[in-house]
Amino acid sequence: KQNKKQTTEQVAAPRQSIFVLGIGLIVIGILLFVSLAAFAWTGGADRSIFDLSLAELFTNTEVEVKNPLGKLGAWVADMLITNGIGIMSLALPWMIVLSGLRILGVRKINLKHQLAVCLGVAIWGSVTLGFVFMRFSEHSYLLAGGAHGHFVATWLVSSIGGVGTFALLTVTLFCFI
């Protein structure tokens, strides 16, 4: 028979790993928030670097960016905001921080509910911002609703018209509330 009692080291190792994972997620969430928030001020200046290949962007030391988290921060912010769900991408760091807190044992967070709300708000907000700022999208580096919001809003307007899109967004808002 093997002794089934665990040693202190065997019990502590998983706890340390869980602690490191939780803290790591919180730090990543905060850094992602900084990168995304900075994009509002630095995105226009950093926009020209995205004409480069990804390999050249990261290997060429002469390429400079304004994002406080450097090339990686500028690239991630551009991917999430411009090519993703726009400024609603700010929900992602919040979801990551909440996940980290939950892993650390904060029991007052209903993670499934919070993630569902954040995801719903992010998707609905992306489409709504894409609809509201549809006319300005050609003249700005920043698509408020991102490529997702712009595409879906354009499709909705072409399918059910501007009034129909407004009505659909309003009804879904009240259903969500």
N, C-alpha and C positions, 0 to 999 in steps of 0.2 A: 504494500500500500504506500502511495505517495502522500506526503504531508500536504494537505490542501490549504494550509494557512499561508497567506501572502505576507511577504516581508514588507517592511516600511518602504524600502526602495521600490518595490514592485507597485505599491499603491501610489507613491508620490510621482512616479514617472508619468502616468496618464494625466494626473492633475496638473503637472507642470506643462505638459503638452497642450492641454485644454486652455490653461491660462495664457500661454504664449499665442495660441490661435486667436483667442478672444481679444487680447491686446493688439495683436497684429491686424485683425479686421478693423478695429477702432482706428488705428493709426492710418491704415490704407483708406478708410472712409474719409478721414479728416484731410489727408493729402489730396484725395480725389476732389473733395469739395473746393480746396484751395485752387487746384488746377482749373476746375470748371468755372469758378467765380472769376478767376483772373482772365479767363477767355473773353469776358465782356470788355476788358480794357486792352488786352494784348492780342486778341484774335485778328484784328485788322493788320497789325504789324507783322504777325507771324504767318499770315495767310499765304504769302509768296513762297514759303518753304515747302508747302504741300504740292508744289509742282515738281519737286524732286522725287526720285524713287526713294522708297523706304530705306534701302541699303545706303544710299548716298546721304540721306538725312542723318542717319545715326553714325555713319563712319567719317563723314567730313567734319573735321574739327573747326573749320572756318565758318560753318553755318551757325548763326547766332539766333536765338529766340528771346522773346521778352517774358514768356511765361515763367513764373517763379520756380516751377518744377522742371524747367529745361525742355529739351526736345521731346522727351517722353510725355511730359505733362501737356505740352502744346499739341502733340499728336493725338493723345487720348481725348483731350477736350474737343478737338476738331472732329474726331470720329463720333463722339457721343452727341455733341451739340449740332454740328453742321450736317453730318451724315446720319444722325440718329433721331432722337426725339426732341431736339432743341433744348431750350432752357429748362424744360421739364426733366432733363437729365440730372438736375440737382436732387431729384428724389433718390437716385442710385446711392450716393454717399450716405444718405440717411438710412437707407435699407441695410447697407453694409455695417454701419455703426450699431444699429439696432440688433443685427445678428451677432455682432461681437459682444454686446452687453448681455444678450440672452445666453450666449455660450459661457460667459463669466458668472451666470447664475442669477441675473436680475429677473426675478419671477413675475414682477408686475407688468412685464411686457408680453402682450399677446402677439407673438411674432407673426403667426399666420394672418391674423386680422390686419396688423400694421403693414405687412408686405402686400396684402391684397389691396388695401386702401391706397398705398403708395403707387402700386402698379396701375390701378384704375385711374388715379388722378394724373399720373404721368402720360398715359395713353390718351385719355380724354383731353388733357391740357395741351398735348402736342397737336392734336387735330384742331382744337379750338384756336390756338395761337396761329396755326397754319392758315386757318380760315380768316381770322381777324387781320393778319398781316400779309395776306395774299398779294395785295397790290404793291407792297413795298419790297417783296422778296427779290426782285430783279436788281434793285439798287443798293443792296446791303450785303456785306460779307456774312452777317449773322442772320440765319433763318430762325426766327423765334420759335417756330414749331419743328424745326429740323427738317430733314428731307422727308421723314415719315409724315409729319403733320402737313407739309406742303403738298405731298403727293396725294394723301387721303382727302384733304380738303379740296384740292383741284378736281379729283375724281368725283367727290360728292356733288360739287357745284355743277359739274358737267352732267351728272346723272339726275339730280333732283332740284337743281337750281340753287340760287343764293338763299332765297326764302326758305326752301325746303331744308337746306343744310343748317340754317340758323334754327329752324324749328326742331330738327333732329338733335342738335347739340343741346338745345334748351330742355327738351324732354329727357334726354339721357342725364343731364345734370340733375334734374328733379328726381329721377329714378335713383340716382346714386346717393343723393342726400337722404 
